[in-house]
Amino acid sequence: MSNFKLSDTIVTKSDQLNAEDLLLSNRVIKITGVRKVSDPQQPLVLNYEGDNGRPFKPCLTMRKALQFAYGDNPDNLIGKYLELYCDPEVKFGKEKVGGVRIAGMSDIKGTIRASFTETRG
């Protein structure tokens, strides 16, 4: 009998959480750290419990959703839970590459309904 799981062999080599990491199921993360970096495409880095050095770097659309939900102070994100999923419809240029999207957020007062679309190219 094997002493490993096939999922152990398909971890994406990357410095961040990727859409491919969410193909099999959504993931709920608890944010433990927030920082801004000099990358103009992904300036926000969210560390979370068990990230193993692979933080969530939300795209512009998801950063807008976070700011809308929690306000402008990045410290408001600490301790919040996000449910993340792979959206296979996300495009880079004309090619569908998939992307990480937020399905749910903790500590929201009332109901927030928003529809965001993003195309990078």
Buried (B, 14 or more C-beta within 10 A) or exposed (E): EEEEEEEEEEEEEEEBBBBBBBEEEEBEBBBBEBEEEEEEEBBBBBBBEEBEEBBBBBBBBBBBBBBEBBEEEBEBBBEBBBBBBBBEEBBEEEEEBBBBBBEEBEEEEEEEEEEEEBEEE
